[in-house]
Amino acid sequence: MSAHLIYDSAPIGALIAWSDGTPQPPARFKRKLSAWQTQNSRGRLIRRQGERGMGNVTLSANFTVHEADFGAGGVIAIRVYRTFALDSALRFTILERPAVGSVRIFNHSGEGAELVHLAADRRAAEEWLCRHGYPRAVLEEVTADEVGADIAEGRTAA
């Protein structure tokens, strides 16, 4: 799939993989392997942003995935996000869609909202919110209608 199709059809919370199509180098080539992993990885779709203008500059539409967390002792020190423009040459695949009944937790409502957690159900989402302070958080349940729309339009996890 192209980045355009991911932007149009992948639901927020979906697990997305991307690849440049090159074979993985042997582990003994540390630098080559590191460079390859940058272009061939996976993450959870957390945000879509449409085209927007800032002064004389127009920023193209894009989407952002949460790739990884690094830390120790239950404390996250670094979060790795990747943002892809719709003209990206990488190939994308939807590995997993959020399950019907799961609940997305966004940091706020409206434009630019970012998925901060995907809970199994509403109770788990409310418990997570009690432990993590997001005062403007918005909960959104994944519905069967959303999954049905994907099937009706011929979109499936590929």
ROFI-505861 format. One record per residue: y, x, z of N, C-alpha, C, O in turn; chain. Coordinates in steps of 0.05 Angstrom, whole numbers, plus 32768, in hexadecimal, padded with zeros to 4 digits. Each point is the difference from the previous one (the first is absolute). Layout:
N
REC   n.Y   n.X   n.Z  ca.Y  ca.X  ca.Z   c.Y   c.X   c.Z   o.Y   o.X   o.Z  kette
REC     Y     X     Z     Y     X     Z     Y     X     Z     Y     X     Z      A
...
REM end
This chain:
158
REC   n.Y   n.X   n.Z  ca.Y  ca.X  ca.Z   c.Y   c.X   c.Z   o.Y   o.X   o.Z  kette
REC  7FE8  8011  8000  8018  7FEF  8000  8019  8012  8000  8000  8016  800A      A
REC  8015  7FDF  7FEB  8019  800E  8000  800F  7FFA  801A  7FF8  7FED  800E      A
REC  801D  8022  7FF7  8011  7FFB  8018  800C  7FE4  7FFD  8005  7FF2  8014      A
REC  8002  8006  7FD3  800C  7FE6  7FFB  7FED  7FEA  8009  8009  7FEC  800D      A
REC  7FDD  8016  7FED  7FED  7FEB  8008  7FFC  8000  801E  7FFD  7FEA  800C      A
REC  8004  802D  8001  7FFE  8000  801E  8018  7FF1  800B  7FFD  7FF0  8012      A
REC  801A  8016  7FE4  8019  7FF4  800A  7FFE  7FE1  7FFD  8008  7FF1  8011      A
REC  7FEE  8006  7FD8  7FFF  7FE4  7FFA  7FEA  7FF1  800E  8003  7FE9  8007      A
REC  7FE5  8024  7FFC  7FE9  7FF1  8009  7FF3  8007  801B  7FF2  7FF0  800B      A
REC  8013  8028  7FFF  7FF4  8008  8019  800E  7FF3  8018  8019  8002  8001      A
REC  7FD9  7FF1  8011  800D  7FF4  8017  8008  8016  8014  7FF2  8014  8003      A
REC  8023  7FE7  800C  8008  8012  8016  7FE8  8001  8013  7FF6  7FEB  8008      A
REC  8003  802D  8000  7FE9  8004  8012  7FE7  8009  7FF1  7FEC  8008  800D      A
REC  8015  7FF8  7FD9  7FE9  8009  7FF0  7FFD  801E  8002  8013  800F  8003      A
REC  7FD4  7FFA  7FFC  7FFA  801D  8000  8000  8008  7FE3  7FF1  7FF6  7FF0      A
REC  8020  801E  8009  8004  8009  7FE5  7FF8  801D  7FFD  8006  8010  8012      A
REC  7FEC  7FF7  7FD8  7FFA  801C  7FFA  800F  8007  7FE7  8005  7FEF  7FEF      A
REC  8002  802B  800F  800E  800A  7FE7  7FF3  801A  7FF8  7FF6  800F  8010      A
REC  800C  7FF6  7FD6  7FF3  8018  7FF5  800F  8009  7FE7  800B  7FF0  7FF1      A
REC  7FF5  802A  800A  800B  800B  7FE7  7FEA  8005  7FEC  8005  8009  7FEA      A
REC  7FE2  7FF1  801D  7FE9  8002  7FEE  7FF3  801C  7FFE  7FED  8003  7FF2      A
REC  801E  8010  801C  7FF4  801B  8000  7FE9  8002  8014  8000  7FF3  8014      A
REC  7FEC  801E  7FE6  7FE9  8003  8013  8009  800F  8018  8012  8011  7FFF      A
REC  7FE1  7FE9  8018  8006  800E  8019  7FF7  801D  7FFF  7FE9  8006  7FF9      A
REC  8029  800D  800E  7FF8  801C  8000  7FEE  8007  8018  8000  7FF1  8013      A
REC  7FF1  8024  7FEB  7FEF  8008  8017  8011  8006  8019  8017  8007  7FFE      A
REC  7FDD  7FF4  8019  800E  8003  801A  800A  801D  8004  8013  8004  800F      A
REC  7FE1  800F  7FE5  8008  801C  8004  801C  8006  7FF4  800D  8013  8008      A
REC  7FFC  7FDC  7FE6  801A  8003  7FF4  8014  7FEF  800F  8007  7FEA  7FF8      A
REC  8002  801F  801F  8010  7FF1  8013  801A  7FF5  7FF4  8006  7FE8  8003      A
REC  8009  8028  7FEF  8019  7FF7  7FF4  7FFC  7FEC  7FEA  800E  7FEC  7FFF      A
REC  7FDE  8019  7FF0  7FFB  7FED  7FEA  7FF6  7FE5  800C  8007  7FEB  7FF6      A
REC  7FE8  8017  801F  7FF6  7FE8  800C  8017  7FF0  800D  8001  7FE7  7FFE      A
REC  8011  8027  8010  8017  7FF3  800C  8012  7FF2  7FEB  8008  7FE9  8004      A
REC  7FFD  8024  7FE6  8010  7FF4  7FEB  7FF1  7FE8  7FF4  800D  7FEC  7FF9      A
REC  7FD9  8016  8003  7FF0  7FEA  7FF5  8001  7FE8  8013  8003  7FE9  7FF7      A
REC  7FFB  801C  8023  8001  7FEA  8014  801A  7FF1  8000  8001  7FE8  8006      A
REC  8015  8025  7FF3  801A  7FF3  7FFE  8000  7FEC  7FEA  800C  7FEA  8002      A
REC  7FE6  801B  7FE8  7FFF  7FEE  7FE9  7FE8  7FEE  7FFF  7FFE  7FEF  7FEE      A
REC  7FF0  8013  8026  7FE8  7FF1  8001  7FFA  7FF8  801D  7FF4  8010  800E      A
REC  8014  7FD9  7FFA  7FFD  7FF8  801C  7FFF  7FE1  8002  7FFB  7FF3  7FEC      A
REC  800A  8003  802C  8000  7FE3  8005  8012  7FFA  8017  8006  8011  8010      A
REC  8002  7FD6  7FF1  8011  7FF7  8016  8003  7FE1  7FFF  7FF7  7FF3  7FEE      A
REC  8016  8003  8027  8004  7FE3  8002  801B  7FF8  7FF6  8014  800C  8008      A
REC  7FEE  7FE1  7FE6  8019  7FF6  7FF5  8010  7FF3  8016  7FF7  7FED  800C      A
REC  8021  801E  7FF9  8010  7FF5  8016  801B  7FF4  7FF8  800D  7FF2  800F      A
REC  7FFC  8014  7FD8  801A  7FF6  7FF8  8003  8000  7FE1  7FF6  8012  7FF3      A
REC  8018  7FDA  8003  8008  7FFF  7FE4  801E  7FFD  8000  800B  7FF0  8010      A
REC  8003  801F  7FDF  801D  7FFD  7FFD  8006  7FFD  7FE3  7FF7  800F  7FEF      A
REC  8019  7FDC  800B  8009  7FFC  7FE5  8016  8013  7FF7  800A  8010  8011      A
REC  7FFD  7FEE  7FD6  8016  8011  7FF6  8019  7FF9  800F  8006  7FE9  8005      A
REC  800A  802C  8002  8019  7FFB  800E  8014  8015  7FF8  7FF9  8016  7FF8      A
REC  8020  7FE3  800B  8016  8012  7FF9  800E  800B  8018  8004  7FF2  8014      A
REC  8004  8027  7FEA  8010  800D  8015  8017  800E  7FF2  7FFD  8016  7FF6      A
REC  801A  7FDD  800A  8017  800B  7FF1  7FFA  8000  7FE2  7FFA  7FEB  7FF5      A
REC  8008  802C  7FFF  7FFB  8003  7FE3  7FE3  8005  7FFA  7FF8  8002  7FE8      A
REC  7FF7  8001  802C  7FE4  8007  7FFD  7FEF  7FE8  8003  8004  7FF0  8012      A
REC  7FE8  800D  7FDC  7FED  7FEA  8003  7FE5  800D  8008  7FF6  8011  7FF2      A
REC  7FFF  7FE5  8024  7FE6  800A  800A  7FEB  7FED  7FF5  8002  7FE8  8003      A
REC  7FE9  8024  7FF1  7FEB  7FEF  7FF4  7FEF  7FF4  8016  7FFF  8009  8017      A
REC  7FF2  7FE2  7FE1  7FEE  7FF3  8012  7FEA  8014  8008  7FF8  8011  7FF1      A
REC  7FFD  7FEB  8028  7FEC  8013  800A  7FEF  7FF2  8015  8007  7FEA  8009      A
REC  7FE4  8023  7FFF  7FF0  7FF7  8017  7FF9  8018  8011  7FFE  8017  7FF7      A
REC  7FFD  7FE3  8023  7FFA  8015  8013  7FE5  7FFB  800D  7FF9  7FEA  8007      A
REC  7FF8  802C  7FFD  7FE6  7FFE  800E  8001  8012  8018  800E  8015  8001      A
REC  7FE4  7FE3  8014  7FFD  8011  8018  7FE6  800F  7FFC  7FEA  7FF5  8000      A
REC  8019  8026  7FFD  7FE9  8010  7FF9  7FF1  800A  8019  7FE7  8000  8000      A
REC  8027  800A  8015  7FF2  800B  8016  8012  8002  8019  8019  7FFF  7FFD      A
REC  7FDB  8005  801A  800E  8006  8019  7FF4  801A  800B  7FE8  8005  7FFE      A
REC  8029  800B  800D  7FF7  8019  800D  800C  8001  801D  8017  7FF9  8004      A
REC  7FD8  800F  800F  8009  8001  801B  7FE8  8007  8012  7FEA  8007  7FF6      A
REC  801A  7FF6  8024  7FEA  8006  8013  8005  7FEF  8019  8016  7FF9  8006      A
REC  7FD4  8001  8008  8002  7FF2  8019  800C  7FE4  7FFE  800D  7FF7  8012      A
REC  7FEE  7FFC  7FD8  800B  7FE5  7FFC  801D  7FFF  7FF8  800B  7FEA  7FFE      A
REC  8002  802D  7FFE  801C  8001  7FF9  8002  8009  7FE2  7FF6  8016  7FF9      A
REC  8016  7FDA  7FF7  8004  8007  7FE4  8019  8011  7FFD  8016  7FF7  8008      A
REC  7FE6  8021  7FEE  8017  8012  7FFD  800C  7FFF  7FE4  8018  8002  7FFD      A
REC  7FD7  7FFA  7FEF  8009  7FFF  7FE4  7FF2  7FE9  7FF2  7FE8  7FFD  8002      A
REC  8028  7FF3  7FEF  7FF5  7FEB  7FEF  8006  8009  7FE3  8016  8008  7FFA      A
REC  7FD5  7FF5  7FF5  8003  8008  7FE4  8002  7FE7  7FEF  7FED  7FF0  8000      A
REC  8029  800D  7FF2  8004  7FEA  7FEE  8004  800B  7FE4  800A  8016  7FFC      A
REC  7FED  7FDB  7FF0  8004  8008  7FE4  800D  7FE8  7FF2  7FF7  7FE9  8002      A
REC  801E  801D  7FEF  800E  7FEB  7FF0  7FFC  8007  7FE3  8005  8016  7FF7      A
REC  7FF3  7FD5  7FFA  7FFA  8004  7FE3  8012  7FEF  7FF0  8003  7FE8  8005      A
REC  800A  8023  7FE7  8010  7FF1  7FEC  7FED  7FF2  7FED  7FE9  8009  7FFD      A
REC  8020  7FE3  7FF6  7FEF  7FF0  7FEE  7FF9  8010  7FE7  7FED  7FF8  7FF1      A
REC  8021  801D  8009  7FFA  8010  7FE8  7FED  8018  8007  7FFE  8012  7FF0      A
REC  7FF6  7FEE  8027  7FEE  8015  8008  7FE9  8003  7FEC  7FF5  7FEC  7FF7      A
REC  8003  802C  8003  7FEA  8005  7FED  7FE5  7FFF  800E  7FEB  8000  7FF3      A
REC  8014  7FFD  8028  7FE7  7FFF  800F  7FF2  7FE5  7FFA  800D  7FED  7FF8      A
REC  7FD9  8013  800C  7FEF  7FE8  7FFD  7FFA  7FF5  801C  7FF9  8010  8012      A
REC  8009  7FD7  7FF1  7FFD  7FF3  801B  7FE8  7FED  7FFF  7FF9  7FF5  7FEC      A
REC  7FFB  8007  802C  7FEA  7FEE  8004  8004  7FF1  801A  8008  800C  8014      A
REC  7FF3  7FDA  7FEC  8000  7FF1  8019  7FE4  8002  800C  7FED  7FF6  7FF5      A
REC  8011  8018  8021  7FE5  8004  800D  7FF9  7FE9  8012  7FE8  7FF8  8001      A
REC  802B  7FFC  800C  7FFB  7FEA  8013  8018  7FEF  8003  8017  800A  8003      A
REC  7FE5  7FDC  7FFC  8016  7FED  8006  7FFF  7FF7  801D  7FEA  8001  800B      A
REC  802C  7FF7  8000  7FFF  7FF6  801C  7FEE  7FE7  8001  8001  7FEF  7FEE      A
REC  7FF0  800E  8027  7FEE  7FEA  8003  800F  7FE6  8006  8015  8001  800D      A
REC  7FE1  7FE8  7FEA  800C  7FE7  8006  7FFF  7FFC  801E  7FEB  8004  800D      A
REC  802B  7FF4  7FFF  8002  7FFC  801D  800B  8018  800F  8009  7FFD  8017      A
REC  7FF8  801A  7FDC  800D  8017  800D  801E  7FFB  8000  800A  7FF0  7FF1      A
REC  8004  801F  8020  801C  7FFB  8004  800F  801A  7FFB  7FFA  8015  800C      A
REC  801A  7FE9  7FE3  8012  8017  7FFA  8017  7FFF  8014  800B  7FEB  8006      A
REC  7FFC  802C  8005  8017  8002  8012  8015  8011  7FF1  7FFB  8018  7FFB      A
REC  801C  7FDC  8000  8016  800E  7FF2  8015  8008  8015  8003  7FF2  8015      A
REC  800C  8023  7FE7  8013  800A  8013  8018  7FED  8002  800D  7FFF  8015      A
REC  7FFA  7FF2  7FD6  8015  7FEC  8000  7FFC  7FEE  7FE9  7FED  8004  7FF0      A
REC  8023  7FE7  800D  7FFD  7FEE  7FEA  8013  8008  7FE9  8012  8011  8004      A
REC  7FE9  7FE4  7FE5  8012  8004  7FEA  7FFA  8018  7FEF  7FEB  800C  8002      A
REC  8029  7FFB  7FEE  7FFF  8017  7FED  7FFB  801A  800F  800C  8006  8014      A
REC  7FE2  800A  7FE1  7FFA  801A  800C  7FEE  8000  8018  7FFD  8015  800D      A
REC  7FF8  7FD4  7FFA  7FED  7FFF  8016  7FE8  8011  7FFB  7FF6  8002  7FEA      A
REC  8000  800B  802B  7FEA  8013  7FFE  7FE9  7FF7  8012  8004  7FF9  8017      A
REC  7FE4  8008  7FDE  7FE8  7FF9  800F  7FFC  8016  8015  7FFF  8018  7FF9      A
REC  7FFF  7FE1  8020  7FFC  8014  8015  7FE3  7FFE  800C  7FF7  8013  800C      A
REC  7FFC  7FD6  7FEF  7FE4  7FFE  800A  7FF3  7FE8  7FF2  800D  7FEC  7FF9      A
REC  7FD9  8017  8002  7FF0  7FEA  7FF5  7FEB  7FF9  8015  7FED  8010  8004      A
REC  8015  7FD9  8008  7FEE  7FF8  8016  7FEB  7FED  7FF5  8003  7FF3  7FEC      A
REC  7FE6  800D  8022  7FE9  7FEF  7FF8  8007  7FE2  8002  7FF6  7FF1  7FEF      A
REC  801A  8007  8024  8007  7FE4  8004  801A  7FFE  8010  800B  8015  8008      A
REC  7FFE  7FD3  7FFC  801A  7FFC  800E  7FFF  800A  801C  8014  800D  8009      A
REC  7FD7  7FEF  8006  7FFE  8009  801B  8002  801F  8002  800E  800A  8011      A
REC  7FE4  8003  7FDD  8001  801D  7FFF  801C  800A  7FF9  8009  8014  800A      A
REC  8004  7FDD  7FE4  801B  8008  7FF8  8013  7FFD  8018  8011  8012  8004      A
REC  7FED  7FD8  800B  8012  7FFD  8017  7FFA  8014  8016  8013  800A  800C      A
REC  7FD4  7FFD  7FF8  7FF9  8016  8013  800C  801A  7FF7  800B  800F  8010      A
REC  7FF3  7FF7  7FD6  800B  8019  7FF5  801F  8001  8004  800B  8014  8008      A
REC  8002  7FD5  7FF3  801D  7FFF  8004  8008  8004  801D  8015  800B  8005      A
REC  7FDB  7FEC  800E  8006  8004  801C  8000  801E  8008  800F  8009  8011      A
REC  7FE0  8007  7FE1  7FFD  801C  8006  8014  8011  7FF0  8006  8017  8008      A
REC  8004  7FDF  7FE2  8012  800F  7FEE  8019  7FF0  7FFC  7FFF  7FEA  7FF5      A
REC  8017  8020  8014  8019  7FF0  8000  800E  7FFD  7FE5  800E  8013  7FF7      A
REC  7FEE  7FD7  7FFC  800F  7FF9  7FE8  800E  7FE5  8005  7FF4  7FEB  7FFB      A
REC  8024  8016  8010  800D  7FE7  8008  8006  7FED  7FE9  8002  7FE7  8004      A
REC  8001  8022  7FE4  8006  7FEF  7FE9  7FE7  7FFC  7FEE  8002  7FF9  7FE9      A
REC  7FE7  800C  8022  7FE7  7FFF  7FF0  7FFB  7FE4  7FF5  8008  7FEC  800D      A
REC  7FEB  8013  7FDC  7FF9  7FE7  7FF3  7FE2  8001  7FFB  7FF6  8013  7FF6      A
REC  7FFC  7FD7  8011  7FE4  7FFE  7FFB  7FFB  7FEE  7FE8  800D  7FEC  7FFC      A
REC  7FE0  801D  7FF3  7FFA  7FF1  7FE7  7FE1  8000  7FFD  7FF4  8016  7FFD      A
REC  8001  7FD3  8003  7FE3  7FFE  7FFD  7FF8  8001  7FE2  800D  7FF5  7FEF      A
REC  7FDD  801A  800B  7FF5  8001  7FE5  7FF0  7FE6  7FFC  7FEE  7FF9  8010      A
REC  801A  7FF8  7FDB  7FF4  7FE6  7FFC  7FEC  8000  7FE9  7FFF  8012  7FF0      A
REC  7FF0  7FD9  8010  7FEC  7FFD  7FEA  800F  7FFA  7FE6  7FF6  8007  7FEB      A
REC  8022  7FEC  8017  800F  7FFB  7FE7  8008  801A  7FF3  8000  8001  7FE7      A
REC  8008  8013  8028  8007  801A  7FF5  7FE9  800C  7FF2  8003  800B  7FEA      A
REC  7FE5  7FF5  8022  7FE8  800B  7FF4  7FF9  7FEF  7FE7  7FF7  800B  7FEC      A
REC  800B  7FDB  8017  7FFA  7FEE  7FE9  8012  8005  7FE8  7FF7  7FFE  7FEA      A
REC  8023  8008  801C  8013  8006  7FEA  7FF7  8019  7FF1  8002  8001  7FE7      A
REC  7FF4  8013  8028  7FF7  8019  7FF3  7FE8  7FFA  7FED  7FFE  800B  7FEA      A
REC  7FF0  7FE4  8020  7FE8  7FFA  7FF0  8008  7FEF  7FE8  7FF6  8005  7FEA      A
REC  801B  7FE7  801A  8008  7FEE  7FEA  800F  8010  7FEA  7FFE  7FF9  7FE8      A
REC  8011  801C  8020  800E  800F  7FEC  7FF0  8017  7FF5  800A  8011  7FF1      A
REC  7FDD  7FF1  8017  7FEE  8015  7FF6  8003  801B  800D  7FF6  8014  7FF6      A
REC  8018  7FED  8022  8003  8019  800E  7FEA  8003  8014  7FFC  7FEE  8011      A
REC  7FF6  8028  7FEE  7FEB  8006  8013  8003  801D  8009  800D  8010  7FF2      A
REC  7FE7  7FF6  8024  8000  801C  8009  7FEF  8010  7FEC  7FE9  7FFB  7FFC      A
REC  8024  8018  7FF8  7FF2  8010  7FEB  7FFF  801D  8008  7FF5  8011  7FF1      A
REM end
